[in-house]
Amino acid sequence: MTDIRRPSIRFGLKRGFSAEGDTLSVETLSHAARYLRDHPPSADVVILESVDALAPYRVEMEALAAASADTNNQYEFHALSAAMEHLRGGKDVRVALIWSDASEGGKRELLGAVPYRVTYGYFGLPLPVWRVWYHIHSYVCTPLLKRGYERQAVRRFMALADRAGAALVEFPMFQSGSAFDEALCEVVARQQRRLAETDRHERAFLKSSLSEEEYLAAHIRKKKRKEFNRLWNRLSELGDLRLAVYNQPDVEDWLKRFLWLESLGWKGKRGTALKADADQRAFFENLCRGAAAQGKLHCTEITLDGKPLAMLSSFRAGDGLYTFKIAFDEEYSRYSPGVLLMLKLIGEVLRDERTAWADSCAIPGHPMIDHIWAERRGMRSVLVAGSSPLAGPALRYAAAATKLAEKLRAALRERYHAFRKERENEQND
């Protein structure tokens, strides 16, 4: 059994902290070959150091996703593998698989899977900081933990971080009020740890018992509804206008058409379309293929005489739907095909017996989706102090720096969107 690297200086645990880290058994796998050559490791925590090392645990991770009270399709096996292999920072990601105690027969159950990175120099801090992984395409970072065992899994993950000397642990962008949120808050309180919330926001969400007509009437002004109907009718005068929904799409055909449509717009002109970047494209393709293989890829599009005007790729998780990438033909922008597609999705979700909710995964205050999807999902980001005596001052500094950085990013985003809108208006004139 191998151990994680320990810091050269170990600090004593604070009063109230669990001593579980001193008895925690840990094994590390760098590649799948070790798993196959030796034996499946039996430990409280198994740390996987590569996407290759993740491969032998596919069945267990898929079972964990199905048994989790919280949903996060981005941490399911196929999505996490694609991100680790193709996205920036993925090579440095470690995945902590958290296991139950061994039964009399030596069998253990997977209780949690937490991908994380260890960074130094976090806002200039010369201390190790563990950060649950998020990347350029992340929209939720709620860890997948087995229902009913969330507290045990959180305790073991924090014990692992303490044992490695982490000054802080960052949990970004998780669902507020989730089973993980409740477990984390309880563990932090019981162990008398310090916690600082660095972000809290809401984003557009769809969950209702109303019919499509009732929902639109309740949440969208009559004048706006008439305008959207007018746009749809004007489009239909141009040819055969259709809404298509695919729960089991021809994934290769969908990928080809989606990447083509996205490349035609402003992203293609700026060179930021998925098709223009080999790694981004490979991530998206593998993500969609993996989801399709499990029946979790959900695709919607509006076509005119068979030509796509707007396309949306979404992913199922549990009884919900996460919308991901949308593309539309900018030659028809005066008809707002992207908005029409998101409006039509309302009826599809409300009628679908498999779907209880849909998450827009949009930024807070999104100028389009916030006005047509009425419900909101709360998201949080927090920093939790480790056992080091330096953790308290580090937490205060890092929390303040994180909030300031987010304010600056928000200001830059606002300026950028204003600039884009001004350019679009100039082009339309």
ABEGO torsion letter per residue (X at the ends): XBBBBBBABBBBBBBGBBAAAAABBBBBBABAAAAAABBBBBBABBBBABAAAAAAAAAAAAAAAAABABBBAAABAAAAAAAAAABBGAAABBBBBBBBBBBAAGBBBBABBBBBBBBBGBGGBABBBBBBBBBAABABABBBBBBGAAAAAAAAAAAAAAAAGBABBBBBGBBBGBAAAAAAAAAAAAAGBBBBBABBBBBBBBBBABBAAAAAAAABBAAAAAAAAAAAAAAAAAEBBBBBBBABBBAAAAAAAAAAAAAABAAAAAGABAAABAAAAAAAAAAAAAAAAAGABBBBBBBBGGBBABBBBBBBBEABBBBABBBBBAAAAAAGAAAAAAAAAAAAAAABAABABBBAGBBBGBAAAAAABABBBBBBBBBBBBABAAAAAAAAAAAAAAAAAAAAAAAAAAAAAAAAAAAAAAAAX
